[in-house]
Amino acid sequence: MYRLRAATAEAAPLEPVPPPVPIQAAEEPAEFAHLFDRYAVKLHRYVARRLGPAEADDLIGQTFLIAFERRHRYAGSADDALPWLYGIATNLIHRRRRDEIRQYRAYARSEPAGRDQNGDPLATEVAARVDAESASRALTGVLAALREAERDVLLLYCWEDLSYAEIAEALDLPLGTVRSRLHRARRALRSALGPDFEEKHS
């Protein structure tokens, strides 16, 4: 036992891994790379669902470029940066609203309904949070018809599993506004999906 302890004590200590450069302190894009490595896949998935994979490839690059340019405005840490990045990506999606509506209409026409080009069951994921598994075609129609502000809140909640507080941060909204927009979006779902729709997530 003594020898084990002695050998452990004499072992060369591991060199500590340097922490990533703080977001605000990054002066070169390469110093910002840890943020891309950590969050790009999630953001790409979100954008691809709303615009399609081809558009997502371009928009994700823009998202991180804007984030780098605005890094001095962000006071949080890398651990908390995802809602901020979702907000930037969502604002870029707004500039391509026609592409987004076209994507939802393509979902509605697809077989099986609600499945995107990546094999991701769009409508099933949304329905899992709003309890409407049997209404995939109606869901995609509702998504296309929703006001942009309500669709943003609903999809960040349903797809990305953000909390109300994280959505408020991402979209720079008061918490009460997030709640009211999500309520209106759910009400639109109930109206479109008929009397069999029962929402279990308050």
Secondary structure, DSSP 8 states (H G I E B T S, - for coil): -HHHHHHHHHS-----------GGG--SGGGGHHHHHHHHHHHHHHHHHHH-HHHHHHHHHHHHHHHHHTGGG--S-GGG-HHHHHHHHHHHHHTTHHHHHHHHHHHHHSSSTTB-TTS-BHHHHHHHHHT-TT-HHHHHHHHHHS-HHHHHHHHHHHTS---HHHHHHHHT--HHHHHHHHHHHHHHHHHHH-TT------
